[in-house]
Amino acid sequence: MNAIKSILGGIALSVAVASSTLAAGVEINASSTGLALQGYDPVAYFTVGEPTKGSYKIATVHNDATYRFVSEENKATFEANPEAYTPAYGGYCAFGAAMGFKFDGDPTHWKIVDNTLYLNLSKDIQARWEGDIPGFIDRADTNWTDIADKEPSALQQ
């Protein structure tokens, strides 16, 4: 546990606090402009099987965050069922959520588990998370009920 605390302490020092948006809380990890997933198309993870940058010309807003898409078809698919394509924990790092923190999820460090998109902070964190995916998802799901509406900086104290 001390090793995890040490890692998370280092992450907290090296990661800028995530900007968040959502009128009812801070559940969505988005840029200061409200852009979710750093502009990556959430549907493409499921259809193409890799992170794919969307176009600023093909976008929609869901829960006050802007999502971009590679095609009108992907946009329509998302709009029909956004919850099926938005990442778990509002796009925050899945490992961080398991530890009770909100760190930026990097859209290039991802995995789909049981039809849910999960992001992680970095390659190293992704590897740690993959060591016990079911256990970390269970812990993150439990923690998320307490941290979803909190500012990331409030969790680092």
C-alpha positions in Angstrom: 0.0 0.0 0.0 2.9 2.4 0.7 4.2 1.8 -2.8 0.8 2.8 -4.2 0.7 5.9 -2.0 4.2 6.8 -3.2 3.2 6.4 -6.8 0.0 8.4 -6.3 1.9 11.1 -4.5 4.3 11.4 -7.4 1.4 11.5 -9.8 -0.3 14.2 -7.8 2.8 16.3 -8.0 3.4 15.8 -11.6 -0.1 15.9 -13.0 -2.0 19.2 -13.5 -5.4 19.2 -11.8 -8.0 18.1 -14.3 -10.4 20.7 -15.5 -13.9 19.5 -15.1 -17.3 20.3 -16.3 -20.9 19.5 -15.4 -23.5 21.8 -13.9 -24.5 19.3 -11.2 -20.9 18.4 -10.3 -17.5 17.5 -11.7 -18.2 14.1 -13.1 -16.7 14.7 -16.5 -13.0 15.2 -17.2 -12.8 17.8 -20.0 -10.5 20.6 -21.0 -11.2 24.2 -19.9 -13.1 24.6 -23.2 -15.3 21.6 -22.4 -13.6 19.2 -24.8 -13.9 15.6 -23.7 -11.4 12.8 -24.5 -9.0 15.4 -25.8 -11.0 15.3 -29.0 -10.8 11.6 -29.6 -13.9 9.9 -31.0 -15.5 7.8 -28.2 -17.3 5.5 -30.7 -14.1 4.7 -32.6 -12.7 2.8 -29.6 -15.5 0.3 -30.2 -15.6 0.3 -34.0 -12.0 0.9 -35.1 -10.4 -0.5 -31.9 -8.0 2.3 -31.4 -8.0 6.0 -30.3 -9.0 8.1 -33.3 -9.1 11.9 -33.3 -12.4 13.3 -34.2 -13.1 16.4 -36.3 -14.1 19.8 -34.8 -16.7 19.9 -37.6 -18.5 16.8 -36.3 -19.3 17.3 -32.7 -22.0 17.1 -30.1 -22.5 18.1 -26.5 -23.4 15.6 -23.8 -23.5 16.5 -20.1 -21.9 19.9 -20.9 -18.9 18.2 -22.5 -18.1 18.4 -26.2 -17.4 15.1 -28.0 -15.8 15.0 -31.5 -16.3 12.3 -34.1 -14.6 11.0 -37.3 -18.0 10.6 -39.1 -21.6 11.7 -38.9 -22.4 8.0 -38.5 -20.3 7.8 -35.3 -21.9 11.0 -34.0 -25.4 9.6 -34.6 -24.4 6.3 -32.9 -23.2 8.3 -29.9 -26.3 10.5 -29.7 -28.6 7.5 -29.8 -26.9 6.0 -26.6 -24.1 8.3 -25.2 -23.8 6.2 -22.0 -22.6 3.2 -24.0 -19.6 5.2 -25.3 -18.6 7.7 -22.7 -15.6 6.4 -20.6 -16.1 5.1 -17.1 -15.5 7.6 -14.2 -16.1 10.5 -16.5 -12.9 9.9 -18.4 -10.7 10.1 -15.3 -8.0 7.5 -14.7 -9.6 4.2 -13.7 -6.6 3.3 -11.5 -6.8 6.7 -9.8 -10.5 6.2 -9.2 -9.7 2.9 -7.6 -7.3 4.7 -5.2 -9.9 7.4 -4.5 -8.4 10.1 -6.7 -9.3 11.9 -9.9 -6.4 12.1 -12.4 -6.6 12.9 -16.1 -7.3 9.8 -18.1 -5.1 9.7 -21.2 -7.2 8.7 -24.2 -4.2 6.7 -25.6 -4.1 4.5 -22.5 -7.4 2.7 -22.7 -9.1 -0.7 -22.5 -12.7 -1.8 -23.2 -13.9 -4.3 -20.5 -17.4 -5.7 -20.6 -18.4 -3.0 -23.2 -17.1 -0.1 -21.0 -14.3 2.2 -22.0 -11.7 2.8 -19.3 -8.9 5.3 -19.5 -5.7 5.5 -17.4 -3.1 8.2 -16.8 -0.1 6.6 -18.4 1.5 3.4 -19.8 2.9 2.4 -16.4 -0.4 3.0 -14.6 -2.3 1.1 -17.3 0.1 -1.9 -16.7 -0.6 -1.8 -13.0 -4.3 -1.5 -13.5 -4.2 -4.5 -15.9 -2.7 -6.6 -13.1 -6.1 -6.8 -11.4 -8.7 -5.2 -13.7 -11.8 -6.8 -11.9 -10.4 -5.8 -8.4 -9.6 -2.2 -9.5 -12.9 -1.8 -11.3 -14.8 -2.9 -8.1 -12.8 -0.5 -6.0 -13.2 2.4 -8.4 -17.0 1.7 -8.7 -17.2 1.9 -4.9 -15.1 5.0 -4.6 -16.8 6.8 -7.5 -20.0 7.2 -5.5 -18.0 9.3 -3.0 -15.7 11.2 -5.4 -17.8 11.8 -8.5 -18.9 15.3 -7.5 -15.7 16.4 -5.9 -13.0 18.6 -7.5 -9.8 16.6 -8.2 -7.8 18.9 -6.0 -10.0 18.3 -3.0 -9.1 14.6 -3.2 -5.4 15.2 -3.1 -5.3 16.6 0.5 
